[in-house]
Amino acid sequence: MRRGRRRQFGVLPRTPCKIARAFMTLPDYAIEAKGLVKTYPASKTMAEKKALKGIDLAIPRGSMFGLLGPNGAGKSTFINILAGLCAKTAGEVSIWGTNIDQHPRAARAAIGVVAQELAADVFFTPRESLETQAGLYGVPKAERRTMEILGALGLGDKADAYVRALSGGMKRRLMVAKALVHQPPVLILDEPTAGVDVELRRQLWAYVRELNARGVTIVLTTHYLEEAQELCDTIAIVNHGQVVACEPTRQLLGRLDTKAVVITPQVPLTVVPDLNGFDGKLRPDGRLAITFKTQAANVEAVLSAVRAAGVGIKDLSTEDPDLEDVFLALTYNDPNAQDPTRERA
């Protein structure tokens, strides 16, 4: 089966309908990387840098996949290898079941990439930009969906305005539109909401969810961790060129065995009372946050300790660790990362 599919992708079909038929052979994974290494050689001014150190990653077909990591972790290098903008040093990569070395054109036809940098001819209109992009992919005029794509991304009324007149958020949405002209089964979004206001961000995510519901695999990199936590069903965290975690989002969030009970006392406190071994902290708003290990205690035990300390309870709530806590623990080894009582921005 796999050999047959590779022969099928030997020459990139010229028309989208033929490309679509080729993509009907559904692989288990949209993207697979095995032992992927990228080393930038030393120069007169810089030492050798190993950007990727044996990445093993399998992105399930149809998933909303988050690829997270601090700046310089290797995310952009990985995406550039997929897009053919950067040559790998070692390892194997397949996109939609197609090896990027054996059939590079077919592999690239299976993905649409929205890069961090805004790249559009400012003297074109959005309509002209999409028409040009479709032409580069060999999409016949009769099969182009220019106005449909622009309308879905809220750019229909700007179809004939010059790109230079668009706002930063509109230009970013235009980048998404250009990546979709050939109807790829895999869409890579590299920081797609950077500099985008709240309303435009909401519209963009609504459309991305719709694409994912249709079966398009979405690969998302973002520094807005709350977005990744809400949108992605699976998340990989990369640090120093290595995958340090790759799990379903719920499972990843469960890595930190901590919880907090946040109490509003009836009488304001000036010091943290003795809580019989529990760790308590006073917050600036006067609430008392008590952290505990979920495998060693429960909320009732915490409340019993609070009552025993003579603290009257006016109100209470609980807090679980979020993706930010897990991310910091895995990447920066932040000593506060496992403390869900710290104030959130």
C-alpha positions as CSV (number, residue, x, y, z in Angstrom):
1,M,0.0,0.0,0.0
2,R,2.7,2.5,1.0
3,R,4.8,1.7,-2.1
4,G,1.8,2.2,-4.4
5,R,1.0,5.5,-2.8
6,R,4.6,6.7,-3.4
7,R,4.4,5.8,-7.0
8,Q,1.2,7.7,-7.3
9,F,2.9,10.8,-6.0
10,G,5.9,10.4,-8.3
11,V,4.8,13.3,-10.5
12,L,2.7,16.1,-9.1
13,P,-0.6,16.2,-10.9
14,R,-1.3,19.5,-12.7
15,T,-4.9,20.0,-11.7
16,P,-6.5,20.2,-8.2
17,C,-9.0,17.4,-9.0
18,K,-6.1,15.0,-9.7
19,I,-4.3,16.2,-6.6
20,A,-7.5,15.7,-4.6
21,R,-7.8,12.1,-5.9
22,A,-4.2,11.5,-4.9
23,F,-4.9,12.8,-1.4
24,M,-7.8,10.4,-1.1
25,T,-5.3,7.7,0.0
26,L,-5.5,8.4,3.7
27,P,-2.4,7.8,5.8
28,D,-2.5,7.3,9.6
29,Y,-0.3,10.3,10.1
30,A,-0.4,13.6,8.4
31,I,3.3,14.2,9.2
32,E,5.9,11.8,10.4
33,A,9.5,12.6,11.4
34,K,12.0,10.0,12.4
35,G,15.4,10.9,13.8
36,L,15.2,14.4,12.2
37,V,18.5,16.3,12.7
38,K,19.4,19.8,11.5
39,T,22.9,21.1,12.1
40,Y,24.0,24.6,10.9
41,P,27.7,24.5,10.2
42,A,30.2,26.8,11.9
43,S,31.2,30.0,10.3
44,K,33.8,32.7,11.0
45,T,31.5,34.4,13.5
46,M,29.3,31.6,14.8
47,A,30.0,28.1,16.2
48,E,28.2,25.0,14.9
49,K,24.6,24.9,16.0
50,K,22.4,21.8,16.2
51,A,18.9,23.1,15.9
52,L,17.2,19.7,15.8
53,K,18.6,16.8,17.7
54,G,16.8,13.7,16.5
55,I,13.1,14.7,16.4
56,D,10.6,11.8,16.4
57,L,7.1,13.1,15.8
58,A,3.9,11.6,14.4
59,I,1.0,14.0,13.9
60,P,-2.3,12.1,13.5
61,R,-4.4,12.7,10.4
62,G,-7.3,15.0,11.2
63,S,-5.9,16.3,14.5
64,M,-5.6,19.9,15.8
65,F,-2.0,19.6,16.8
66,G,-0.1,22.1,18.9
67,L,3.7,22.5,18.4
68,L,5.0,24.6,21.3
69,G,8.3,25.6,22.6
70,P,10.4,28.7,23.7
71,N,12.1,30.9,21.1
72,G,15.0,29.0,19.5
73,A,13.6,25.6,20.4
74,G,13.6,24.4,16.8
75,K,9.9,24.9,15.8
76,S,10.6,27.1,12.8
77,T,13.4,24.9,11.6
78,F,11.1,21.9,11.7
79,I,8.5,23.8,9.7
80,N,11.0,25.1,7.2
81,I,12.2,21.6,6.5
82,L,8.6,20.5,5.8
83,A,8.1,23.5,3.5
84,G,11.3,22.7,1.6
85,L,13.0,26.0,2.7
86,C,15.6,24.3,4.7
87,A,17.6,21.1,4.0
88,K,17.7,18.5,6.9
89,T,21.0,17.0,8.0
90,A,19.7,13.5,8.8
91,G,16.5,11.6,9.4
92,E,13.3,11.0,7.5
93,V,10.2,13.1,7.0
94,S,6.9,12.2,5.3
95,I,4.0,14.5,4.6
96,W,0.6,12.7,4.0
97,G,2.5,9.5,3.5
98,T,5.0,10.9,1.0
99,N,8.7,11.1,1.7
100,I,10.0,14.7,1.2
101,D,13.3,13.5,-0.3
102,Q,11.8,11.0,-2.8
103,H,8.9,13.1,-3.9
104,P,9.5,16.7,-2.8
105,R,6.9,18.3,-5.1
106,A,4.1,16.0,-4.1
107,A,4.9,16.3,-0.4
108,R,4.8,20.1,-0.6
109,A,1.6,20.0,-2.5
110,A,0.0,18.3,0.6
111,I,0.7,21.2,2.9
112,G,-0.2,24.9,3.1
113,V,2.2,26.9,5.3
114,V,1.3,30.2,7.0
115,A,4.7,31.6,8.1
116,Q,5.3,34.1,10.9
117,E,6.6,36.7,8.5
118,L,4.1,38.7,6.4
119,A,5.0,38.1,2.8
120,A,2.7,39.6,0.2
121,D,3.2,41.9,-2.8
122,V,1.9,45.2,-1.6
123,F,1.0,46.3,-5.1
124,F,-1.3,43.3,-5.6
125,T,-4.9,43.1,-4.4
126,P,-6.0,40.1,-2.3
127,R,-7.8,38.7,-5.4
128,E,-4.7,39.0,-7.5
129,S,-2.5,37.5,-4.8
130,L,-4.7,34.4,-4.6
131,E,-5.1,34.1,-8.3
132,T,-1.3,34.3,-8.7
133,Q,-0.8,31.7,-5.9
134,A,-3.4,29.4,-7.5
135,G,-1.6,29.7,-10.9
136,L,1.7,28.7,-9.3
137,Y,0.1,25.5,-8.1
138,G,-1.4,24.8,-11.5
139,V,-5.0,25.3,-10.4
140,P,-7.2,25.9,-13.5
141,K,-9.3,29.1,-13.5
142,A,-12.5,27.1,-13.5
143,E,-11.5,25.4,-10.3
144,R,-10.3,28.3,-8.3
145,R,-12.1,29.4,-5.1
146,T,-10.6,32.8,-4.7
147,M,-13.7,34.7,-3.6
148,E,-15.0,31.8,-1.5
149,I,-11.7,31.7,0.5
150,L,-11.5,35.5,0.9
151,G,-15.1,35.7,2.0
152,A,-14.6,32.9,4.6
153,L,-11.7,34.8,6.1
154,G,-13.6,38.2,6.2
155,L,-11.7,39.7,3.3
156,G,-14.4,39.6,0.6
157,D,-15.0,43.4,0.8
158,K,-11.2,43.9,0.5
159,A,-10.8,41.7,-2.6
160,D,-9.8,44.6,-4.9
161,A,-8.0,46.8,-2.3
162,Y,-4.3,47.0,-2.5
163,V,-2.5,44.8,0.0
164,R,-0.5,47.8,1.2
165,A,-3.8,49.3,2.4
166,L,-4.7,46.3,4.6
167,S,-4.2,46.3,8.4
168,G,-1.7,43.9,9.9
169,G,-4.5,41.5,11.0
170,M,-5.9,41.5,7.5
171,K,-2.5,40.8,5.9
172,R,-2.1,37.8,8.2
173,R,-5.5,36.4,7.2
174,L,-4.5,36.9,3.6
175,M,-1.5,34.7,4.3
176,V,-3.9,32.0,5.5
177,A,-6.0,32.4,2.4
178,K,-2.9,32.0,0.1
179,A,-2.0,28.8,1.9
180,L,-5.5,27.3,1.1
181,V,-5.7,27.9,-2.7
182,H,-4.7,24.4,-3.6
183,Q,-6.9,22.8,-0.9
184,P,-4.1,21.0,1.0
185,P,-5.0,18.3,3.5
186,V,-2.5,19.7,6.0
187,L,-2.3,23.4,7.1
188,I,0.6,24.7,9.2
189,L,0.0,27.9,11.1
190,D,3.1,29.5,12.5
191,E,2.1,32.1,15.0
192,P,-1.0,33.0,13.0
193,T,-2.6,35.4,15.6
194,A,0.5,37.5,16.4
195,G,-0.6,41.1,16.3
196,V,-4.2,40.2,15.5
197,D,-7.0,41.9,17.6
198,V,-9.5,39.9,19.7
199,E,-12.3,39.9,17.2
200,L,-10.2,39.0,14.2
201,R,-8.6,36.3,16.2
202,R,-12.0,34.9,17.1
203,Q,-13.0,34.8,13.4
204,L,-9.8,33.2,12.3
205,W,-10.1,30.4,14.9
206,A,-13.8,29.8,13.9
207,Y,-12.6,29.2,10.3
208,V,-9.7,27.0,11.4
209,R,-12.1,24.9,13.5
210,E,-14.4,24.6,10.4
211,L,-11.5,23.4,8.3
212,N,-10.5,20.9,10.9
213,A,-14.1,19.6,11.1
214,R,-13.9,19.0,7.3
215,G,-10.8,16.8,7.9
216,V,-7.9,19.2,7.4
217,T,-5.1,18.5,9.8
218,I,-4.0,21.7,11.6
219,V,-0.5,22.2,13.0
220,L,-0.3,25.2,15.2
221,T,2.6,27.0,16.8
222,T,1.8,29.8,19.1
223,H,3.0,31.7,22.2
224,Y,-0.6,32.2,23.3
225,L,-0.7,29.1,25.5
226,E,-4.4,29.5,26.3
227,E,-5.2,29.3,22.6
228,A,-3.3,26.0,22.3
229,Q,-5.0,24.6,25.4
230,E,-8.4,25.5,24.1
231,L,-7.9,24.5,20.4
232,C,-5.5,21.5,20.3
233,D,-6.4,17.9,20.9
234,T,-2.7,16.9,21.0
235,I,0.3,19.0,22.0
236,A,4.0,18.5,21.5
237,I,6.5,20.6,23.4
238,V,10.0,21.1,21.9
239,N,13.0,22.4,23.8
240,H,16.6,22.7,22.7
241,G,15.8,20.8,19.5
242,Q,14.2,17.8,21.2
243,V,10.6,16.7,21.9
244,V,10.2,16.8,25.7
245,A,6.5,15.9,25.6
246,C,3.9,14.8,23.1
247,E,0.6,13.8,24.5
248,P,-3.2,14.4,24.3
249,T,-3.9,17.8,25.9
250,R,-5.8,16.4,28.8
251,Q,-3.1,14.0,29.6
252,L,-0.4,16.7,29.4
253,L,-2.3,18.9,31.7
254,G,-2.5,16.1,34.2
255,R,1.2,15.8,34.5
256,L,1.3,18.2,37.4
257,D,-0.1,16.5,40.5
258,T,-1.1,19.7,42.2
259,K,-4.3,21.6,43.0
260,A,-5.1,24.8,44.9
261,V,-8.0,25.8,47.2
262,V,-8.4,29.5,47.2
263,I,-10.3,30.8,50.2
264,T,-11.8,34.2,50.9
265,P,-11.7,34.5,54.7
266,Q,-14.5,36.1,56.7
267,V,-11.9,38.2,58.6
268,P,-8.9,39.6,56.6
269,L,-5.6,37.8,57.3
270,T,-2.2,39.5,57.8
271,V,-0.2,36.3,58.1
272,V,-0.6,32.8,56.8
273,P,-1.8,30.6,59.7
274,D,-0.4,27.2,60.6
275,L,-2.2,24.8,58.2
276,N,-0.9,21.5,59.5
277,G,1.7,20.9,56.8
278,F,-0.2,22.5,53.9
279,D,1.5,25.3,51.9
280,G,-0.5,28.5,52.0
281,K,0.1,31.9,50.5
282,L,-1.7,35.2,50.9
283,R,-2.6,36.9,47.6
284,P,-2.7,40.7,47.2
285,D,-6.5,40.7,47.2
286,G,-6.6,39.1,50.6
287,R,-7.4,35.5,49.6
288,L,-5.6,32.6,51.0
289,A,-4.3,30.0,48.4
290,I,-3.5,26.6,49.7
291,T,-1.6,24.1,47.4
292,F,-1.7,20.3,47.9
293,K,-0.8,17.1,46.1
294,T,-3.9,15.5,44.8
295,Q,-2.5,12.0,45.4
296,A,-1.7,12.8,49.0
297,A,-4.7,14.8,50.1
298,N,-8.1,16.2,49.1
299,V,-10.2,19.4,49.4
300,E,-11.9,18.2,52.6
301,A,-8.5,17.7,54.3
302,V,-7.5,21.2,53.3
303,L,-10.8,22.7,54.6
304,S,-10.3,20.8,57.9
305,A,-6.9,22.3,58.3
306,V,-8.3,25.8,57.6
307,R,-11.0,25.4,60.2
308,A,-8.6,24.0,62.7
309,A,-6.5,27.2,62.2
310,G,-9.5,29.2,63.2
311,V,-10.1,30.8,59.8
312,G,-13.7,31.4,58.9
313,I,-14.5,30.8,55.3
314,K,-16.6,33.4,53.4
315,D,-16.1,31.9,49.9
316,L,-13.8,29.4,48.2
317,S,-12.8,28.1,44.7
318,T,-10.4,25.6,43.3
319,E,-7.7,26.0,40.7
320,D,-6.0,23.4,38.5
321,P,-2.6,23.8,36.8
322,D,-2.9,25.0,33.2
323,L,-0.8,24.6,30.1
324,E,1.4,27.5,31.2
325,D,2.4,25.6,34.4
326,V,3.2,22.5,32.4
327,F,5.1,24.4,29.7
328,L,7.3,26.2,32.2
329,A,8.0,23.0,34.1
330,L,9.1,21.2,31.0
331,T,11.1,24.0,29.3
332,Y,12.4,26.5,31.8
333,N,12.4,24.2,34.9
334,D,10.7,27.1,36.7
335,P,10.7,26.4,40.4
336,N,7.2,28.1,40.6
337,A,5.8,26.1,37.6
338,Q,4.2,23.5,39.8
339,D,2.6,26.1,42.0
340,P,-0.9,26.9,40.7
341,T,-1.4,29.4,43.4
342,R,0.7,32.1,41.7
343,E,-1.2,34.9,40.3
344,R,-2.1,34.6,36.6
345,A,-1.8,37.5,34.2
